[in-house]
Amino acid sequence: MNQIIDDLKEIFSYFRQYKGRTAMTMFGIIWGTFTVILLLAFGVGVKKQLSVNMHGIGEGIAICWPGQTSIPYQGYGRNRPIRLTENEIELIRGEVKEIVRISPEFSKWGSAISVGDKINRPNVTGIIPEYGEMRNIWPEAGGRWLNELDVEHRRRVVFLGNLLRDLLFGEKADAIGKYVYIDEIPFLVVGVMRAKTQASSYNQRDQDRAFIPMTTHKAVFGFRYIENFVYQINDPRLGKEVQNKVYATLAKKFKFDPADKETIGIWDTTEFDQFLFYFSLGFTIFMGVIGVITLLVGGIGLANIMYVVVQERTPEIGIRRGVGAKRRHIMGQFIFETLVLIGLSAFIGFLLALGVIGLMAALPLESVKEAVGTPELNPMVGLVTIVILGTIGFLSGYFPARRASRLNVVDCLRY
């Protein structure tokens, strides 16, 4: 321990002796560290925001619309419409075991939803309770989502999108326990959707919709056939396999060719996850390469400085060798000096990057954050940075140190 303290005192004495050179060398490492951390943190923020945007519609879900046949099959002609009820949805639930949740979806456009003189005509959707979890629809505090008893008893209850609530009751007003009229029929508001980011939709943004129990929807509007259905799987890699099983199950029931993709239109959002994985990987690699190149430039500058230091301290090396210092001691001293310099510089760069990340998070730039996210320092970013800095620091010190350790003692003393 005493030896390490003595070495540190000696190293900082050299730093003070050559302030300008030390400052210029440190600047390259500080800037490189700052760049690596900041760019990787931006990569994490972009990936996270893309995930939020893409999963606003739901995570691991597929939306399916019944269509019509396009291929003659077993004596049946083409252009036969495929009409589904909730019974076929339960059939799919039982046959396709990879599906963890599934819900029919009834849609009614044009119905007036009113509170006093405020009227809107959104999509009134009839679903079952598991629909909410699939679609990432969560209630604000004090309210609830639709439940099984609502469906069983055909209750006239409604769950409102947050912007629809704002329009009918006023911005962020308490609507729980109050009534809205859907085509002059009173419905009790049991919940309001918690605001969420939703970059895509298929009927209407959830913030503008009204959700009621499936059985109530059928009783009020008289619909027999569903508009579409939604299912969810846990493993996105099974997306194609599950789609084929859905086609096969319905083909057996309705007598159409399982290869006829026009019978059921499927939008598999798990493709988002594959896109997100490869995009974020490429973006992170790109950002990381830029940062590493910047850091490498600083490392090359540090190595050149260490070569100069070795040349300047050649007489000192000769004296140390002359009094018994071994080559490994000389080599260790210069490597340790390099690591101290790069460690101190990296620490300053880390603090600067942390300050910028905190500043970006505090700035009221919501539109920018919704587009590209907020840079975020996570353990992986820190670990990658430490590995890069450690590698560059060791290499920057190793070759000059090896040269110093191999100098001839007599030549050093004569120098």
C-alpha positions as CSV (number, residue, x, y, z in Angstrom):
1,M,0.0,0.0,0.0
2,N,2.8,2.4,0.9
3,Q,4.5,1.7,-2.4
4,I,1.2,2.5,-4.3
5,I,0.9,5.8,-2.4
6,D,4.5,6.7,-3.2
7,D,4.0,5.8,-6.8
8,L,0.9,8.0,-6.9
9,K,2.7,11.0,-5.4
10,E,5.5,10.6,-7.9
11,I,3.0,10.4,-10.8
12,F,1.1,13.5,-9.7
13,S,4.4,15.3,-9.3
14,Y,5.1,14.5,-13.0
15,F,1.6,15.8,-13.9
16,R,2.2,19.1,-12.1
17,Q,5.7,19.4,-13.7
18,Y,4.2,19.1,-17.2
19,K,0.8,20.7,-16.8
20,G,0.2,21.7,-20.4
21,R,1.1,18.3,-21.8
22,T,-1.0,16.5,-19.2
23,A,-4.0,18.8,-19.8
24,M,-3.9,18.2,-23.6
25,T,-3.6,14.4,-23.1
26,M,-6.4,14.4,-20.6
27,F,-8.6,16.4,-22.8
28,G,-8.6,13.7,-25.5
29,I,-9.5,11.0,-23.1
30,I,-12.2,13.2,-21.4
31,W,-13.8,14.0,-24.7
32,G,-13.7,10.4,-25.8
33,T,-15.2,9.2,-22.6
34,F,-17.9,11.9,-22.7
35,T,-18.7,10.9,-26.4
36,V,-18.9,7.2,-25.8
37,I,-21.2,7.5,-22.7
38,L,-23.4,10.1,-24.3
39,L,-23.8,8.3,-27.6
40,L,-24.5,5.0,-26.0
41,A,-27.0,6.6,-23.6
42,F,-28.8,8.2,-26.5
43,G,-28.9,4.8,-28.1
44,V,-30.6,3.4,-25.0
45,G,-33.0,6.3,-24.9
46,V,-34.0,5.9,-28.6
47,K,-34.5,2.1,-28.1
48,K,-36.7,2.6,-25.1
49,Q,-38.8,5.3,-26.7
50,L,-39.3,3.2,-29.9
51,S,-40.4,0.4,-27.7
52,V,-42.9,2.7,-25.9
53,N,-44.2,4.0,-29.2
54,M,-44.6,0.6,-30.8
55,H,-46.1,-1.1,-27.8
56,G,-48.7,1.6,-27.2
57,I,-51.0,-0.5,-29.4
58,G,-50.2,-3.7,-27.4
59,E,-47.3,-6.1,-26.9
60,G,-47.0,-9.3,-28.8
61,I,-50.5,-9.0,-30.4
62,A,-52.0,-9.7,-33.7
63,I,-55.2,-8.0,-35.0
64,C,-57.3,-10.1,-37.4
65,W,-60.1,-9.1,-39.7
66,P,-62.4,-11.7,-41.4
67,G,-62.4,-11.4,-45.2
68,Q,-63.6,-13.6,-48.0
69,T,-62.2,-16.6,-49.9
70,S,-60.2,-16.1,-53.0
71,I,-59.5,-19.8,-53.9
72,P,-62.1,-22.4,-54.8
73,Y,-62.0,-25.3,-52.3
74,Q,-63.8,-28.7,-52.0
75,G,-66.6,-27.6,-54.4
76,Y,-67.0,-24.2,-52.8
77,G,-66.5,-21.2,-55.0
78,R,-64.5,-18.1,-54.3
79,N,-65.6,-14.8,-52.8
80,R,-67.5,-16.4,-49.9
81,P,-67.5,-14.0,-46.9
82,I,-66.1,-15.3,-43.6
83,R,-68.3,-14.1,-40.7
84,L,-67.1,-14.7,-37.2
85,T,-68.9,-14.7,-33.9
86,E,-67.5,-15.0,-30.4
87,N,-67.9,-18.8,-30.7
88,E,-65.2,-19.0,-33.3
89,I,-62.9,-16.9,-31.1
90,E,-63.4,-19.5,-28.3
91,L,-62.7,-22.2,-30.8
92,I,-59.3,-20.6,-31.6
93,R,-58.6,-20.2,-27.9
94,G,-59.0,-23.9,-27.4
95,E,-57.2,-25.1,-30.5
96,V,-54.1,-22.8,-30.6
97,K,-52.4,-23.3,-27.3
98,E,-49.7,-20.7,-28.0
99,I,-52.3,-17.9,-27.7
100,V,-52.3,-16.7,-24.1
101,R,-55.2,-14.1,-24.6
102,I,-57.8,-13.5,-27.2
103,S,-60.8,-11.2,-27.5
104,P,-63.5,-10.6,-30.1
105,E,-64.0,-6.9,-31.0
106,F,-67.4,-5.4,-32.0
107,S,-67.2,-1.9,-33.4
108,K,-70.0,0.7,-33.9
109,W,-69.3,4.0,-35.6
110,G,-71.6,7.0,-35.7
111,S,-73.3,6.6,-32.3
112,A,-73.6,9.8,-30.4
113,I,-72.0,9.9,-27.0
114,S,-73.2,12.9,-25.1
115,V,-73.0,14.7,-21.7
116,G,-75.3,17.7,-21.7
117,D,-74.5,19.7,-24.8
118,K,-71.2,18.0,-25.5
119,I,-71.4,15.3,-28.1
120,N,-68.9,13.1,-29.9
121,R,-69.2,10.2,-32.3
122,P,-66.3,7.9,-31.5
123,N,-65.8,4.2,-32.1
124,V,-67.9,2.3,-29.5
125,T,-66.1,-1.0,-28.9
126,G,-67.5,-4.1,-27.4
127,I,-64.9,-6.5,-25.9
128,I,-64.2,-8.9,-23.0
129,P,-61.9,-8.1,-20.0
130,E,-58.7,-9.6,-21.2
131,Y,-58.7,-7.2,-24.1
132,G,-57.4,-4.4,-21.9
133,E,-54.3,-6.2,-20.8
134,M,-53.4,-7.2,-24.4
135,R,-53.8,-3.6,-25.6
136,N,-52.0,-1.9,-22.7
137,I,-55.1,-0.1,-21.6
138,W,-54.9,0.7,-17.9
139,P,-57.3,2.8,-15.8
140,E,-56.5,6.0,-14.1
141,A,-56.5,6.0,-10.3
142,G,-60.0,5.7,-8.8
143,G,-61.4,3.8,-11.8
144,R,-61.4,0.3,-13.1
145,W,-61.4,-1.7,-16.4
146,L,-64.4,-3.8,-17.5
147,N,-64.7,-7.1,-15.6
148,E,-66.4,-10.5,-16.0
149,L,-69.5,-9.5,-14.1
150,D,-70.0,-6.6,-16.5
151,V,-70.0,-9.1,-19.4
152,E,-72.1,-11.7,-17.6
153,H,-74.9,-9.3,-16.6
154,R,-74.8,-7.1,-19.7
155,R,-74.1,-4.0,-17.5
156,R,-74.4,-0.6,-19.1
157,V,-71.0,0.5,-18.1
158,V,-68.4,2.3,-20.2
159,F,-64.7,2.8,-20.1
160,L,-63.6,6.1,-21.7
161,G,-60.4,7.1,-23.5
162,N,-58.7,9.9,-21.7
163,L,-59.2,12.5,-24.5
164,L,-62.9,11.5,-24.9
165,R,-63.3,12.1,-21.2
166,D,-61.7,15.5,-21.6
167,L,-64.1,16.4,-24.3
168,L,-67.2,15.3,-22.5
169,F,-66.4,16.3,-18.9
170,G,-63.5,18.8,-19.2
171,E,-59.8,18.3,-19.1
172,K,-58.8,15.7,-16.4
173,A,-62.2,16.0,-14.8
174,D,-63.4,13.3,-12.4
175,A,-65.8,11.2,-14.6
176,I,-65.9,8.1,-12.5
177,G,-69.5,7.3,-11.3
178,K,-71.1,9.8,-13.7
179,Y,-73.2,9.0,-16.7
180,V,-72.8,9.4,-20.4
181,Y,-75.5,8.8,-23.0
182,I,-74.8,6.5,-26.0
183,D,-77.6,6.9,-28.5
184,E,-79.8,8.3,-25.6
185,I,-79.0,5.2,-23.4
186,P,-77.4,6.0,-20.1
187,F,-74.0,4.3,-19.4
188,L,-72.2,4.5,-16.1
189,V,-68.5,5.5,-16.4
190,V,-66.4,3.0,-14.4
191,G,-63.0,4.0,-15.7
192,V,-60.9,6.4,-17.8
193,M,-57.8,5.3,-19.6
194,R,-54.4,6.3,-18.3
195,A,-52.7,8.4,-20.9
196,K,-50.3,6.5,-23.1
197,T,-48.1,6.9,-26.2
198,Q,-49.7,5.2,-29.1
199,A,-47.9,5.6,-32.4
200,S,-50.2,3.4,-34.4
201,S,-53.8,2.2,-34.4
202,Y,-56.3,0.2,-36.5
203,N,-59.7,1.6,-35.7
204,Q,-59.1,4.7,-33.7
205,R,-56.6,5.8,-31.0
206,D,-57.6,4.3,-27.7
207,Q,-57.6,7.8,-26.1
208,D,-60.7,8.7,-28.3
209,R,-62.6,5.4,-27.9
210,A,-65.4,4.2,-25.7
211,F,-65.3,0.5,-24.5
212,I,-68.3,-1.4,-23.2
213,P,-68.9,-5.1,-22.4
214,M,-69.3,-7.3,-25.5
215,T,-72.7,-8.7,-24.4
216,T,-74.0,-5.1,-23.8
217,H,-72.8,-4.1,-27.2
218,K,-74.6,-7.0,-28.9
219,A,-77.8,-6.3,-26.9
220,V,-77.8,-2.5,-27.6
221,F,-76.7,-2.5,-31.2
222,G,-77.9,-5.9,-32.3
223,F,-74.6,-7.0,-33.9
224,R,-74.1,-10.7,-34.4
225,Y,-70.8,-10.8,-36.2
226,I,-67.5,-9.4,-34.9
227,E,-65.6,-6.6,-36.6
228,N,-62.2,-8.2,-35.8
229,F,-60.4,-10.1,-33.0
230,V,-57.1,-9.7,-31.2
231,Y,-54.8,-12.3,-29.8
232,Q,-51.6,-12.3,-27.9
233,I,-48.6,-14.6,-27.8
234,N,-45.6,-14.6,-25.4
235,D,-42.9,-15.5,-27.9
236,P,-42.7,-13.3,-31.0
237,R,-40.7,-16.0,-32.8
238,L,-43.9,-18.1,-32.9
239,G,-45.8,-15.5,-34.9
240,K,-45.9,-17.3,-38.2
241,E,-46.6,-20.6,-36.7
242,V,-49.6,-19.2,-34.7
243,Q,-50.9,-17.5,-37.8
244,N,-50.9,-20.8,-39.7
245,K,-52.7,-22.5,-36.9
246,V,-55.4,-19.8,-36.8
247,Y,-55.9,-20.2,-40.6
248,A,-56.0,-24.0,-40.2
249,T,-58.6,-23.8,-37.3
250,L,-60.9,-21.5,-39.2
251,A,-60.4,-23.3,-42.5
252,K,-61.6,-26.5,-40.9
253,K,-64.7,-24.8,-39.6
254,F,-65.6,-22.7,-42.7
255,K,-64.3,-25.1,-45.4
256,F,-61.7,-23.0,-47.1
257,D,-58.1,-23.6,-48.2
258,P,-55.7,-22.9,-45.2
259,A,-53.3,-21.3,-47.7
260,D,-55.9,-18.7,-48.6
261,K,-54.7,-15.7,-46.8
262,E,-57.5,-13.5,-48.1
263,T,-59.9,-15.2,-45.7
264,I,-58.4,-13.6,-42.6
265,G,-56.3,-10.4,-42.7
266,I,-53.7,-10.5,-40.0
267,W,-51.6,-7.6,-38.8
268,D,-48.9,-9.2,-36.6
269,T,-47.4,-6.4,-34.5
270,T,-44.7,-8.8,-33.2
271,E,-42.8,-7.8,-36.4
272,F,-42.3,-4.5,-34.6
273,D,-40.2,-6.3,-32.0
274,Q,-38.0,-7.8,-34.7
275,F,-37.6,-4.4,-36.4
276,L,-36.9,-2.7,-33.0
277,F,-34.2,-5.3,-32.2
278,Y,-32.3,-4.9,-35.4
279,F,-32.7,-1.1,-35.6
280,S,-31.6,-0.5,-32.0
281,L,-28.7,-2.9,-32.5
282,G,-27.5,-1.1,-35.6
283,F,-28.1,2.3,-34.0
284,T,-26.2,1.3,-30.9
285,I,-23.3,-0.1,-32.9
286,F,-23.1,3.0,-35.0
287,M,-23.1,5.3,-32.0
288,G,-20.6,3.1,-30.2
289,V,-18.2,3.0,-33.2
290,I,-18.2,6.8,-33.4
291,G,-17.5,7.0,-29.7
292,V,-14.8,4.3,-29.8
293,I,-13.1,6.0,-32.7
294,T,-13.0,9.3,-30.8
295,L,-11.6,7.4,-27.8
296,L,-9.0,5.7,-29.9
297,V,-7.8,9.0,-31.2
298,G,-7.3,10.1,-27.5
299,G,-5.6,6.7,-26.8
300,I,-3.2,7.2,-29.7
301,G,-2.4,10.6,-28.4
302,L,-1.8,9.2,-24.9
303,A,0.5,6.5,-26.3
304,N,2.6,9.1,-28.2
305,I,2.9,11.2,-25.1
306,M,4.1,8.1,-23.1
307,Y,6.7,7.4,-25.7
308,V,8.0,11.0,-25.2
309,V,7.9,10.5,-21.4
310,V,10.0,7.3,-21.8
311,Q,12.5,9.2,-23.8
312,E,12.7,12.1,-21.3
313,R,13.0,9.8,-18.4
314,T,15.7,7.5,-19.9
315,P,18.4,8.5,-17.4
316,E,15.9,7.8,-14.5
317,I,15.2,4.4,-16.0
318,G,18.9,3.7,-16.1
319,I,19.4,4.7,-12.5
320,R,16.5,2.5,-11.4
321,R,17.8,-0.4,-13.4
322,G,21.3,0.2,-12.0
323,V,20.1,0.0,-8.4
324,G,18.3,-3.3,-9.0
325,A,14.9,-2.5,-10.5
326,K,13.7,-5.3,-12.7
327,R,12.2,-4.9,-16.1
328,R,8.7,-5.8,-14.8
329,H,9.0,-3.0,-12.2
330,I,9.8,-0.4,-14.9
331,M,7.0,-1.7,-17.1
332,G,4.5,-1.8,-14.3
333,Q,5.4,1.8,-13.3
334,F,4.6,3.2,-16.8
335,I,1.5,1.1,-17.2
336,F,0.3,2.3,-13.8
337,E,1.0,5.9,-14.7
338,T,-1.0,5.5,-17.9
339,L,-3.9,3.9,-16.1
340,V,-4.0,6.7,-13.5
341,L,-4.0,9.3,-16.2
342,I,-6.8,7.6,-18.2
343,G,-8.7,6.8,-15.1
344,L,-8.7,10.4,-13.9
345,S,-9.7,11.6,-17.4
346,A,-12.4,9.0,-17.7
347,F,-13.9,10.0,-14.3
348,I,-14.1,13.7,-15.4
349,G,-15.6,12.7,-18.8
350,F,-18.1,10.5,-17.0
351,L,-19.2,13.3,-14.7
352,L,-19.6,15.6,-17.7
353,A,-21.7,13.1,-19.5
354,L,-23.8,12.4,-16.5
355,G,-24.5,16.1,-16.2
356,V,-25.6,16.4,-19.8
357,I,-27.8,13.4,-19.4
358,G,-29.4,14.9,-16.4
359,L,-29.9,18.2,-18.1
360,M,-31.5,16.6,-21.1
361,A,-33.9,14.7,-18.8
362,A,-34.8,18.0,-17.0
363,L,-35.4,20.1,-20.1
364,P,-39.1,20.6,-21.0
365,L,-38.7,19.2,-24.6
366,E,-41.6,16.8,-24.6
367,S,-42.1,16.7,-28.3
368,V,-38.4,15.8,-28.9
369,K,-38.4,13.2,-26.1
370,E,-41.5,11.5,-27.6
371,A,-39.6,11.3,-30.9
372,V,-36.1,10.2,-29.9
373,G,-36.5,9.5,-26.2
374,T,-34.3,10.7,-23.3
375,P,-30.6,9.6,-23.0
376,E,-30.4,7.1,-20.2
377,L,-27.3,5.7,-18.5
378,N,-27.8,2.1,-17.6
379,P,-25.4,-0.5,-16.2
380,M,-24.6,-1.9,-19.6
381,V,-23.5,1.5,-20.9
382,G,-21.2,1.9,-17.9
383,L,-19.8,-1.6,-18.3
384,V,-19.1,-1.2,-22.0
385,T,-17.4,2.1,-21.4
386,I,-15.2,0.7,-18.6
387,V,-14.2,-2.2,-20.9
388,I,-13.3,0.1,-23.8
389,L,-11.4,2.5,-21.6
390,G,-9.6,-0.3,-19.8
391,T,-8.5,-1.8,-23.1
392,I,-7.4,1.4,-24.7
393,G,-5.6,2.5,-21.5
394,F,-3.7,-0.7,-21.2
395,L,-2.6,-0.7,-24.8
396,S,-1.7,2.9,-24.7
397,G,0.6,2.2,-21.8
398,Y,1.8,-1.3,-22.6
399,F,3.9,-0.6,-25.7
400,P,5.7,2.5,-24.3
401,A,6.2,0.6,-21.0
402,R,7.7,-2.4,-22.9
403,R,10.1,-0.1,-24.7
404,A,11.1,1.5,-21.4
405,S,11.7,-1.9,-19.8
406,R,13.9,-3.1,-22.7
407,L,16.3,-0.1,-22.7
408,N,19.9,-1.0,-22.1
409,V,21.1,0.2,-18.7
410,V,24.5,1.5,-19.9
411,D,22.8,3.4,-22.8
412,C,20.4,4.9,-20.3
413,L,23.1,6.1,-18.0
414,R,25.1,7.5,-20.9
415,Y,22.0,9.3,-22.4
